[in-house]
Amino acid sequence: MIYNLAVLSAEAKDQLNTELAAAGVAFKERYNMPVVPIHIENEQPESLRAHFQEKLTTYRQLSVTLSRLPYEPKLKS
């Protein structure tokens, strides 16, 4: 396993960023934070949108098994 992300190929970096985006959407949904998954999906490369959907489904299923920490949004003053 490579730990230096700079040496990854462009395709591997795009795939990693797509997985990170899917994890971010699942996290925000878990804490009822505002997120529009279709907008995030449209930001992904066309070739990786199916991969984004697969990972998003995986992370959504995984988040059901995890406990939730209290989320308190910052109050605007």
HTML snippet that shows the backbone in 3Dmol.js (N, CA, C, O; Angstrom):
<script src="https://3Dmol.org/build/3Dmol-min.js"></script>
<div id="view" style="width:600px;height:400px;position:relative"></div>
<script>
const pdb = `
ATOM      1  N   MET A   1       0.841  -1.173   0.000  1.00  0.00           N
ATOM      2  CA  MET A   1       0.000   0.000   0.000  1.00  0.00           C
ATOM      3  C   MET A   1       0.889   1.240   0.000  1.00  0.00           C
ATOM      4  O   MET A   1       1.866   1.329   0.744  1.00  0.00           O
ATOM      5  N   ILE A   2       0.530   2.179  -0.840  1.00  0.00           N
ATOM      6  CA  ILE A   2       1.290   3.420  -0.956  1.00  0.00           C
ATOM      7  C   ILE A   2       0.683   4.456  -0.026  1.00  0.00           C
ATOM      8  O   ILE A   2      -0.524   4.695  -0.048  1.00  0.00           O
ATOM      9  N   TYR A   3       1.533   5.068   0.793  1.00  0.00           N
ATOM     10  CA  TYR A   3       1.064   6.095   1.704  1.00  0.00           C
ATOM     11  C   TYR A   3       1.326   7.499   1.179  1.00  0.00           C
ATOM     12  O   TYR A   3       0.713   8.458   1.648  1.00  0.00           O
ATOM     13  N   ASN A   4       2.227   7.631   0.214  1.00  0.00           N
ATOM     14  CA  ASN A   4       2.517   8.928  -0.372  1.00  0.00           C
ATOM     15  C   ASN A   4       1.537   9.159  -1.518  1.00  0.00           C
ATOM     16  O   ASN A   4       1.669   8.556  -2.583  1.00  0.00           O
ATOM     17  N   LEU A   5       0.570  10.017  -1.302  1.00  0.00           N
ATOM     18  CA  LEU A   5      -0.472  10.232  -2.303  1.00  0.00           C
ATOM     19  C   LEU A   5       0.045  10.955  -3.533  1.00  0.00           C
ATOM     20  O   LEU A   5      -0.593  10.911  -4.584  1.00  0.00           O
ATOM     21  N   ALA A   6       1.172  11.612  -3.428  1.00  0.00           N
ATOM     22  CA  ALA A   6       1.733  12.340  -4.561  1.00  0.00           C
ATOM     23  C   ALA A   6       2.209  11.396  -5.658  1.00  0.00           C
ATOM     24  O   ALA A   6       2.280  11.792  -6.822  1.00  0.00           O
ATOM     25  N   VAL A   7       2.533  10.169  -5.309  1.00  0.00           N
ATOM     26  CA  VAL A   7       3.029   9.230  -6.318  1.00  0.00           C
ATOM     27  C   VAL A   7       1.918   8.424  -6.985  1.00  0.00           C
ATOM     28  O   VAL A   7       2.193   7.608  -7.864  1.00  0.00           O
ATOM     29  N   LEU A   8       0.680   8.639  -6.585  1.00  0.00           N
ATOM     30  CA  LEU A   8      -0.434   7.939  -7.213  1.00  0.00           C
ATOM     31  C   LEU A   8      -0.670   8.485  -8.620  1.00  0.00           C
ATOM     32  O   LEU A   8      -0.343   9.635  -8.912  1.00  0.00           O
ATOM     33  N   SER A   9      -1.229   7.666  -9.467  1.00  0.00           N
ATOM     34  CA  SER A   9      -1.578   8.115 -10.814  1.00  0.00           C
ATOM     35  C   SER A   9      -2.775   9.065 -10.731  1.00  0.00           C
ATOM     36  O   SER A   9      -3.464   9.127  -9.713  1.00  0.00           O
ATOM     37  N   ALA A  10      -3.008   9.790 -11.802  1.00  0.00           N
ATOM     38  CA  ALA A  10      -4.125  10.742 -11.834  1.00  0.00           C
ATOM     39  C   ALA A  10      -5.455  10.011 -11.654  1.00  0.00           C
ATOM     40  O   ALA A  10      -6.353  10.520 -10.984  1.00  0.00           O
ATOM     41  N   GLU A  11      -5.587   8.831 -12.243  1.00  0.00           N
ATOM     42  CA  GLU A  11      -6.825   8.056 -12.100  1.00  0.00           C
ATOM     43  C   GLU A  11      -7.041   7.639 -10.654  1.00  0.00           C
ATOM     44  O   GLU A  11      -8.159   7.716 -10.143  1.00  0.00           O
ATOM     45  N   ALA A  12      -5.988   7.204 -10.000  1.00  0.00           N
ATOM     46  CA  ALA A  12      -6.103   6.792  -8.604  1.00  0.00           C
ATOM     47  C   ALA A  12      -6.442   7.976  -7.707  1.00  0.00           C
ATOM     48  O   ALA A  12      -7.209   7.834  -6.754  1.00  0.00           O
ATOM     49  N   LYS A  13      -5.880   9.137  -8.003  1.00  0.00           N
ATOM     50  CA  LYS A  13      -6.197  10.337  -7.224  1.00  0.00           C
ATOM     51  C   LYS A  13      -7.657  10.735  -7.412  1.00  0.00           C
ATOM     52  O   LYS A  13      -8.333  11.099  -6.449  1.00  0.00           O
ATOM     53  N   ASP A  14      -8.144  10.666  -8.656  1.00  0.00           N
ATOM     54  CA  ASP A  14      -9.548  10.988  -8.916  1.00  0.00           C
ATOM     55  C   ASP A  14     -10.474  10.025  -8.194  1.00  0.00           C
ATOM     56  O   ASP A  14     -11.494  10.435  -7.639  1.00  0.00           O
ATOM     57  N   GLN A  15     -10.121   8.746  -8.199  1.00  0.00           N
ATOM     58  CA  GLN A  15     -10.940   7.749  -7.512  1.00  0.00           C
ATOM     59  C   GLN A  15     -10.929   7.987  -6.011  1.00  0.00           C
ATOM     60  O   GLN A  15     -11.963   7.859  -5.356  1.00  0.00           O
ATOM     61  N   LEU A  16      -9.786   8.328  -5.467  1.00  0.00           N
ATOM     62  CA  LEU A  16      -9.675   8.620  -4.041  1.00  0.00           C
ATOM     63  C   LEU A  16     -10.502   9.847  -3.669  1.00  0.00           C
ATOM     64  O   LEU A  16     -11.174   9.852  -2.638  1.00  0.00           O
ATOM     65  N   ASN A  17     -10.456  10.881  -4.497  1.00  0.00           N
ATOM     66  CA  ASN A  17     -11.244  12.084  -4.241  1.00  0.00           C
ATOM     67  C   ASN A  17     -12.739  11.802  -4.338  1.00  0.00           C
ATOM     68  O   ASN A  17     -13.531  12.379  -3.593  1.00  0.00           O
ATOM     69  N   THR A  18     -13.122  10.924  -5.248  1.00  0.00           N
ATOM     70  CA  THR A  18     -14.531  10.541  -5.378  1.00  0.00           C
ATOM     71  C   THR A  18     -14.999   9.802  -4.129  1.00  0.00           C
ATOM     72  O   THR A  18     -16.100  10.048  -3.637  1.00  0.00           O
ATOM     73  N   GLU A  19     -14.173   8.902  -3.620  1.00  0.00           N
ATOM     74  CA  GLU A  19     -14.524   8.181  -2.397  1.00  0.00           C
ATOM     75  C   GLU A  19     -14.610   9.134  -1.206  1.00  0.00           C
ATOM     76  O   GLU A  19     -15.483   8.983  -0.352  1.00  0.00           O
ATOM     77  N   LEU A  20     -13.721  10.100  -1.149  1.00  0.00           N
ATOM     78  CA  LEU A  20     -13.744  11.088  -0.080  1.00  0.00           C
ATOM     79  C   LEU A  20     -15.013  11.939  -0.151  1.00  0.00           C
ATOM     80  O   LEU A  20     -15.608  12.257   0.879  1.00  0.00           O
ATOM     81  N   ALA A  21     -15.420  12.300  -1.349  1.00  0.00           N
ATOM     82  CA  ALA A  21     -16.653  13.069  -1.516  1.00  0.00           C
ATOM     83  C   ALA A  21     -17.867  12.260  -1.063  1.00  0.00           C
ATOM     84  O   ALA A  21     -18.759  12.795  -0.404  1.00  0.00           O
ATOM     85  N   ALA A  22     -17.904  10.979  -1.411  1.00  0.00           N
ATOM     86  CA  ALA A  22     -19.014  10.115  -0.997  1.00  0.00           C
ATOM     87  C   ALA A  22     -19.046   9.970   0.520  1.00  0.00           C
ATOM     88  O   ALA A  22     -20.120   9.987   1.121  1.00  0.00           O
ATOM     89  N   ALA A  23     -17.886   9.828   1.138  1.00  0.00           N
ATOM     90  CA  ALA A  23     -17.828   9.719   2.596  1.00  0.00           C
ATOM     91  C   ALA A  23     -18.295  11.015   3.248  1.00  0.00           C
ATOM     92  O   ALA A  23     -18.966  10.985   4.280  1.00  0.00           O
ATOM     93  N   GLY A  24     -17.946  12.146   2.653  1.00  0.00           N
ATOM     94  CA  GLY A  24     -18.380  13.436   3.186  1.00  0.00           C
ATOM     95  C   GLY A  24     -19.887  13.607   3.121  1.00  0.00           C
ATOM     96  O   GLY A  24     -20.497  14.131   4.053  1.00  0.00           O
ATOM     97  N   VAL A  25     -20.490  13.168   2.021  1.00  0.00           N
ATOM     98  CA  VAL A  25     -21.949  13.249   1.887  1.00  0.00           C
ATOM     99  C   VAL A  25     -22.619  12.364   2.931  1.00  0.00           C
ATOM    100  O   VAL A  25     -23.569  12.791   3.588  1.00  0.00           O
ATOM    101  N   ALA A  26     -22.136  11.146   3.088  1.00  0.00           N
ATOM    102  CA  ALA A  26     -22.724  10.230   4.069  1.00  0.00           C
ATOM    103  C   ALA A  26     -22.580  10.782   5.486  1.00  0.00           C
ATOM    104  O   ALA A  26     -23.496  10.661   6.300  1.00  0.00           O
ATOM    105  N   PHE A  27     -21.440  11.380   5.773  1.00  0.00           N
ATOM    106  CA  PHE A  27     -21.228  11.975   7.101  1.00  0.00           C
ATOM    107  C   PHE A  27     -22.221  13.101   7.354  1.00  0.00           C
ATOM    108  O   PHE A  27     -22.830  13.164   8.422  1.00  0.00           O
ATOM    109  N   LYS A  28     -22.387  13.985   6.386  1.00  0.00           N
ATOM    110  CA  LYS A  28     -23.311  15.112   6.566  1.00  0.00           C
ATOM    111  C   LYS A  28     -24.752  14.634   6.689  1.00  0.00           C
ATOM    112  O   LYS A  28     -25.526  15.191   7.468  1.00  0.00           O
ATOM    113  N   GLU A  29     -25.116  13.609   5.929  1.00  0.00           N
ATOM    114  CA  GLU A  29     -26.465  13.061   6.056  1.00  0.00           C
ATOM    115  C   GLU A  29     -26.674  12.449   7.437  1.00  0.00           C
ATOM    116  O   GLU A  29     -27.753  12.561   8.019  1.00  0.00           O
ATOM    117  N   ARG A  30     -25.654  11.815   7.942  1.00  0.00           N
ATOM    118  CA  ARG A  30     -25.744  11.168   9.255  1.00  0.00           C
ATOM    119  C   ARG A  30     -26.026  12.173  10.363  1.00  0.00           C
ATOM    120  O   ARG A  30     -26.735  11.869  11.322  1.00  0.00           O
ATOM    121  N   TYR A  31     -25.469  13.363  10.226  1.00  0.00           N
ATOM    122  CA  TYR A  31     -25.642  14.400  11.243  1.00  0.00           C
ATOM    123  C   TYR A  31     -26.671  15.452  10.845  1.00  0.00           C
ATOM    124  O   TYR A  31     -26.731  16.524  11.449  1.00  0.00           O
ATOM    125  N   ASN A  32     -27.475  15.153   9.838  1.00  0.00           N
ATOM    126  CA  ASN A  32     -28.534  16.059   9.375  1.00  0.00           C
ATOM    127  C   ASN A  32     -28.005  17.446   9.029  1.00  0.00           C
ATOM    128  O   ASN A  32     -28.659  18.458   9.280  1.00  0.00           O
ATOM    129  N   MET A  33     -26.826  17.471   8.456  1.00  0.00           N
ATOM    130  CA  MET A  33     -26.249  18.725   7.994  1.00  0.00           C
ATOM    131  C   MET A  33     -26.713  18.957   6.557  1.00  0.00           C
ATOM    132  O   MET A  33     -26.995  17.996   5.841  1.00  0.00           O
ATOM    133  N   PRO A  34     -26.797  20.200   6.130  1.00  0.00           N
ATOM    134  CA  PRO A  34     -27.272  20.458   4.767  1.00  0.00           C
ATOM    135  C   PRO A  34     -26.279  19.962   3.715  1.00  0.00           C
ATOM    136  O   PRO A  34     -25.107  20.339   3.721  1.00  0.00           O
ATOM    137  N   VAL A  35     -26.764  19.120   2.826  1.00  0.00           N
ATOM    138  CA  VAL A  35     -25.949  18.605   1.724  1.00  0.00           C
ATOM    139  C   VAL A  35     -26.888  18.170   0.606  1.00  0.00           C
ATOM    140  O   VAL A  35     -27.964  17.630   0.864  1.00  0.00           O
ATOM    141  N   VAL A  36     -26.476  18.408  -0.635  1.00  0.00           N
ATOM    142  CA  VAL A  36     -27.256  17.985  -1.794  1.00  0.00           C
ATOM    143  C   VAL A  36     -26.400  16.982  -2.575  1.00  0.00           C
ATOM    144  O   VAL A  36     -25.520  17.377  -3.340  1.00  0.00           O
ATOM    145  N   PRO A  37     -26.659  15.690  -2.380  1.00  0.00           N
ATOM    146  CA  PRO A  37     -25.807  14.662  -2.993  1.00  0.00           C
ATOM    147  C   PRO A  37     -25.714  14.754  -4.514  1.00  0.00           C
ATOM    148  O   PRO A  37     -24.669  14.446  -5.087  1.00  0.00           O
ATOM    149  N   ILE A  38     -26.785  15.172  -5.170  1.00  0.00           N
ATOM    150  CA  ILE A  38     -26.760  15.238  -6.637  1.00  0.00           C
ATOM    151  C   ILE A  38     -25.780  16.303  -7.113  1.00  0.00           C
ATOM    152  O   ILE A  38     -25.172  16.147  -8.172  1.00  0.00           O
ATOM    153  N   HIS A  39     -25.618  17.374  -6.358  1.00  0.00           N
ATOM    154  CA  HIS A  39     -24.649  18.406  -6.734  1.00  0.00           C
ATOM    155  C   HIS A  39     -23.223  17.876  -6.582  1.00  0.00           C
ATOM    156  O   HIS A  39     -22.363  18.128  -7.426  1.00  0.00           O
ATOM    157  N   ILE A  40     -22.989  17.148  -5.510  1.00  0.00           N
ATOM    158  CA  ILE A  40     -21.662  16.572  -5.289  1.00  0.00           C
ATOM    159  C   ILE A  40     -21.366  15.544  -6.378  1.00  0.00           C
ATOM    160  O   ILE A  40     -20.245  15.467  -6.882  1.00  0.00           O
ATOM    161  N   GLU A  41     -22.374  14.760  -6.732  1.00  0.00           N
ATOM    162  CA  GLU A  41     -22.187  13.751  -7.784  1.00  0.00           C
ATOM    163  C   GLU A  41     -21.857  14.416  -9.117  1.00  0.00           C
ATOM    164  O   GLU A  41     -21.009  13.925  -9.862  1.00  0.00           O
ATOM    165  N   ASN A  42     -22.518  15.524  -9.420  1.00  0.00           N
ATOM    166  CA  ASN A  42     -22.257  16.207 -10.685  1.00  0.00           C
ATOM    167  C   ASN A  42     -20.870  16.827 -10.741  1.00  0.00           C
ATOM    168  O   ASN A  42     -20.365  17.100 -11.830  1.00  0.00           O
ATOM    169  N   GLU A  43     -20.248  17.054  -9.599  1.00  0.00           N
ATOM    170  CA  GLU A  43     -18.893  17.596  -9.562  1.00  0.00           C
ATOM    171  C   GLU A  43     -17.832  16.522  -9.845  1.00  0.00           C
ATOM    172  O   GLU A  43     -16.674  16.841 -10.114  1.00  0.00           O
ATOM    173  N   GLN A  44     -18.237  15.259  -9.781  1.00  0.00           N
ATOM    174  CA  GLN A  44     -17.298  14.163  -9.996  1.00  0.00           C
ATOM    175  C   GLN A  44     -17.096  13.944 -11.492  1.00  0.00           C
ATOM    176  O   GLN A  44     -17.982  14.258 -12.287  1.00  0.00           O
ATOM    177  N   PRO A  45     -15.940  13.407 -11.883  1.00  0.00           N
ATOM    178  CA  PRO A  45     -15.725  13.091 -13.302  1.00  0.00           C
ATOM    179  C   PRO A  45     -16.790  12.107 -13.800  1.00  0.00           C
ATOM    180  O   PRO A  45     -17.232  11.226 -13.063  1.00  0.00           O
ATOM    181  N   GLU A  46     -17.185  12.272 -15.042  1.00  0.00           N
ATOM    182  CA  GLU A  46     -18.247  11.446 -15.626  1.00  0.00           C
ATOM    183  C   GLU A  46     -17.962   9.952 -15.484  1.00  0.00           C
ATOM    184  O   GLU A  46     -18.868   9.158 -15.230  1.00  0.00           O
ATOM    185  N   SER A  47     -16.708   9.584 -15.647  1.00  0.00           N
ATOM    186  CA  SER A  47     -16.353   8.169 -15.599  1.00  0.00           C
ATOM    187  C   SER A  47     -16.427   7.579 -14.194  1.00  0.00           C
ATOM    188  O   SER A  47     -16.444   6.358 -14.038  1.00  0.00           O
ATOM    189  N   LEU A  48     -16.470   8.427 -13.173  1.00  0.00           N
ATOM    190  CA  LEU A  48     -16.463   7.927 -11.792  1.00  0.00           C
ATOM    191  C   LEU A  48     -17.800   8.130 -11.069  1.00  0.00           C
ATOM    192  O   LEU A  48     -17.888   7.901  -9.863  1.00  0.00           O
ATOM    193  N   ARG A  49     -18.814   8.545 -11.777  1.00  0.00           N
ATOM    194  CA  ARG A  49     -20.101   8.785 -11.105  1.00  0.00           C
ATOM    195  C   ARG A  49     -20.747   7.493 -10.617  1.00  0.00           C
ATOM    196  O   ARG A  49     -21.391   7.485  -9.568  1.00  0.00           O
ATOM    197  N   ALA A  50     -20.587   6.418 -11.352  1.00  0.00           N
ATOM    198  CA  ALA A  50     -21.119   5.129 -10.890  1.00  0.00           C
ATOM    199  C   ALA A  50     -20.365   4.677  -9.642  1.00  0.00           C
ATOM    200  O   ALA A  50     -20.958   4.138  -8.708  1.00  0.00           O
ATOM    201  N   HIS A  51     -19.051   4.901  -9.639  1.00  0.00           N
ATOM    202  CA  HIS A  51     -18.237   4.561  -8.468  1.00  0.00           C
ATOM    203  C   HIS A  51     -18.666   5.408  -7.268  1.00  0.00           C
ATOM    204  O   HIS A  51     -18.712   4.911  -6.143  1.00  0.00           O
ATOM    205  N   PHE A  52     -18.980   6.682  -7.504  1.00  0.00           N
ATOM    206  CA  PHE A  52     -19.465   7.565  -6.444  1.00  0.00           C
ATOM    207  C   PHE A  52     -20.759   7.013  -5.848  1.00  0.00           C
ATOM    208  O   PHE A  52     -20.912   6.975  -4.627  1.00  0.00           O
ATOM    209  N   GLN A  53     -21.684   6.590  -6.697  1.00  0.00           N
ATOM    210  CA  GLN A  53     -22.956   6.044  -6.217  1.00  0.00           C
ATOM    211  C   GLN A  53     -22.749   4.771  -5.407  1.00  0.00           C
ATOM    212  O   GLN A  53     -23.398   4.575  -4.379  1.00  0.00           O
ATOM    213  N   GLU A  54     -21.851   3.909  -5.865  1.00  0.00           N
ATOM    214  CA  GLU A  54     -21.563   2.669  -5.129  1.00  0.00           C
ATOM    215  C   GLU A  54     -20.991   2.977  -3.751  1.00  0.00           C
ATOM    216  O   GLU A  54     -21.420   2.401  -2.751  1.00  0.00           O
ATOM    217  N   LYS A  55     -20.028   3.881  -3.702  1.00  0.00           N
ATOM    218  CA  LYS A  55     -19.397   4.223  -2.421  1.00  0.00           C
ATOM    219  C   LYS A  55     -20.374   4.944  -1.513  1.00  0.00           C
ATOM    220  O   LYS A  55     -20.372   4.720  -0.303  1.00  0.00           O
ATOM    221  N   LEU A  56     -21.207   5.802  -2.076  1.00  0.00           N
ATOM    222  CA  LEU A  56     -22.195   6.512  -1.261  1.00  0.00           C
ATOM    223  C   LEU A  56     -23.163   5.521  -0.619  1.00  0.00           C
ATOM    224  O   LEU A  56     -23.503   5.657   0.556  1.00  0.00           O
ATOM    225  N   THR A  57     -23.599   4.540  -1.375  1.00  0.00           N
ATOM    226  CA  THR A  57     -24.477   3.501  -0.826  1.00  0.00           C
ATOM    227  C   THR A  57     -23.766   2.720   0.274  1.00  0.00           C
ATOM    228  O   THR A  57     -24.351   2.434   1.319  1.00  0.00           O
ATOM    229  N   THR A  58     -22.507   2.380   0.036  1.00  0.00           N
ATOM    230  CA  THR A  58     -21.724   1.649   1.038  1.00  0.00           C
ATOM    231  C   THR A  58     -21.586   2.456   2.321  1.00  0.00           C
ATOM    232  O   THR A  58     -21.806   1.932   3.413  1.00  0.00           O
ATOM    233  N   TYR A  59     -21.222   3.727   2.195  1.00  0.00           N
ATOM    234  CA  TYR A  59     -21.018   4.559   3.377  1.00  0.00           C
ATOM    235  C   TYR A  59     -22.329   4.851   4.103  1.00  0.00           C
ATOM    236  O   TYR A  59     -22.341   4.983   5.327  1.00  0.00           O
ATOM    237  N   ARG A  60     -23.429   4.953   3.363  1.00  0.00           N
ATOM    238  CA  ARG A  60     -24.731   5.147   4.010  1.00  0.00           C
ATOM    239  C   ARG A  60     -25.093   3.919   4.848  1.00  0.00           C
ATOM    240  O   ARG A  60     -25.572   4.054   5.974  1.00  0.00           O
ATOM    241  N   GLN A  61     -24.866   2.732   4.303  1.00  0.00           N
ATOM    242  CA  GLN A  61     -25.156   1.507   5.041  1.00  0.00           C
ATOM    243  C   GLN A  61     -24.252   1.378   6.254  1.00  0.00           C
ATOM    244  O   GLN A  61     -24.692   0.923   7.310  1.00  0.00           O
ATOM    245  N   LEU A  62     -23.015   1.766   6.118  1.00  0.00           N
ATOM    246  CA  LEU A  62     -22.066   1.705   7.219  1.00  0.00           C
ATOM    247  C   LEU A  62     -22.434   2.690   8.323  1.00  0.00           C
ATOM    248  O   LEU A  62     -22.274   2.386   9.505  1.00  0.00           O
ATOM    249  N   SER A  63     -22.928   3.871   7.945  1.00  0.00           N
ATOM    250  CA  SER A  63     -23.234   4.882   8.951  1.00  0.00           C
ATOM    251  C   SER A  63     -24.416   4.480   9.836  1.00  0.00           C
ATOM    252  O   SER A  63     -24.562   4.989  10.947  1.00  0.00           O
ATOM    253  N   VAL A  64     -25.252   3.575   9.347  1.00  0.00           N
ATOM    254  CA  VAL A  64     -26.378   3.099  10.155  1.00  0.00           C
ATOM    255  C   VAL A  64     -25.872   2.330  11.375  1.00  0.00           C
ATOM    256  O   VAL A  64     -26.514   2.330  12.426  1.00  0.00           O
ATOM    257  N   THR A  65     -24.732   1.681  11.232  1.00  0.00           N
ATOM    258  CA  THR A  65     -24.198   0.868  12.324  1.00  0.00           C
ATOM    259  C   THR A  65     -23.398   1.681  13.338  1.00  0.00           C
ATOM    260  O   THR A  65     -23.052   1.171  14.404  1.00  0.00           O
ATOM    261  N   LEU A  66     -23.103   2.934  13.018  1.00  0.00           N
ATOM    262  CA  LEU A  66     -22.285   3.757  13.896  1.00  0.00           C
ATOM    263  C   LEU A  66     -23.150   4.610  14.816  1.00  0.00           C
ATOM    264  O   LEU A  66     -24.278   4.963  14.470  1.00  0.00           O
ATOM    265  N   SER A  67     -22.619   4.935  15.977  1.00  0.00           N
ATOM    266  CA  SER A  67     -23.337   5.823  16.876  1.00  0.00           C
ATOM    267  C   SER A  67     -23.148   7.256  16.409  1.00  0.00           C
ATOM    268  O   SER A  67     -22.250   7.558  15.622  1.00  0.00           O
ATOM    269  N   ARG A  68     -24.010   8.132  16.909  1.00  0.00           N
ATOM    270  CA  ARG A  68     -23.927   9.530  16.514  1.00  0.00           C
ATOM    271  C   ARG A  68     -23.469  10.376  17.675  1.00  0.00           C
ATOM    272  O   ARG A  68     -23.921  10.206  18.807  1.00  0.00           O
ATOM    273  N   LEU A  69     -22.578  11.278  17.385  1.00  0.00           N
ATOM    274  CA  LEU A  69     -22.159  12.256  18.365  1.00  0.00           C
ATOM    275  C   LEU A  69     -23.116  13.441  18.285  1.00  0.00           C
ATOM    276  O   LEU A  69     -23.719  13.676  17.238  1.00  0.00           O
ATOM    277  N   PRO A  70     -23.261  14.181  19.363  1.00  0.00           N
ATOM    278  CA  PRO A  70     -24.162  15.326  19.273  1.00  0.00           C
ATOM    279  C   PRO A  70     -23.595  16.378  18.329  1.00  0.00           C
ATOM    280  O   PRO A  70     -22.426  16.750  18.432  1.00  0.00           O
ATOM    281  N   TYR A  71     -24.420  16.851  17.416  1.00  0.00           N
ATOM    282  CA  TYR A  71     -24.011  17.901  16.499  1.00  0.00           C
ATOM    283  C   TYR A  71     -24.746  19.169  16.871  1.00  0.00           C
ATOM    284  O   TYR A  71     -25.976  19.203  16.874  1.00  0.00           O
ATOM    285  N   GLU A  72     -24.015  20.183  17.177  1.00  0.00           N
ATOM    286  CA  GLU A  72     -24.609  21.464  17.505  1.00  0.00           C
ATOM    287  C   GLU A  72     -24.044  22.512  16.567  1.00  0.00           C
ATOM    288  O   GLU A  72     -22.880  22.896  16.683  1.00  0.00           O
ATOM    289  N   PRO A  73     -24.876  22.979  15.625  1.00  0.00           N
ATOM    290  CA  PRO A  73     -24.368  23.960  14.680  1.00  0.00           C
ATOM    291  C   PRO A  73     -23.996  25.260  15.375  1.00  0.00           C
ATOM    292  O   PRO A  73     -24.577  25.623  16.397  1.00  0.00           O
ATOM    293  N   LYS A  74     -23.020  25.952  14.805  1.00  0.00           N
ATOM    294  CA  LYS A  74     -22.606  27.227  15.378  1.00  0.00           C
ATOM    295  C   LYS A  74     -23.720  28.239  15.204  1.00  0.00           C
ATOM    296  O   LYS A  74     -24.337  28.333  14.143  1.00  0.00           O
ATOM    297  N   LEU A  75     -23.961  28.977  16.239  1.00  0.00           N
ATOM    298  CA  LEU A  75     -24.982  30.020  16.183  1.00  0.00           C
ATOM    299  C   LEU A  75     -24.373  31.277  15.592  1.00  0.00           C
ATOM    300  O   LEU A  75     -23.278  31.694  15.970  1.00  0.00           O
ATOM    301  N   LYS A  76     -25.101  31.874  14.657  1.00  0.00           N
ATOM    302  CA  LYS A  76     -24.627  33.115  14.063  1.00  0.00           C
ATOM    303  C   LYS A  76     -24.997  34.267  14.992  1.00  0.00           C
ATOM    304  O   LYS A  76     -26.154  34.432  15.379  1.00  0.00           O
ATOM    305  N   SER A  77     -23.999  35.046  15.333  1.00  0.00           N
ATOM    306  CA  SER A  77     -24.306  36.164  16.240  1.00  0.00           C
ATOM    307  C   SER A  77     -23.974  37.468  15.602  1.00  0.00           C
ATOM    308  O   SER A  77     -24.164  38.521  16.212  1.00  0.00           O
TER     309      SER A  77
END
`;
const viewer = $3Dmol.createViewer("view");
viewer.addModel(pdb, "pdb");
viewer.setStyle({}, {cartoon: {color: "spectrum"}});
viewer.zoomTo();
viewer.render();
</script>
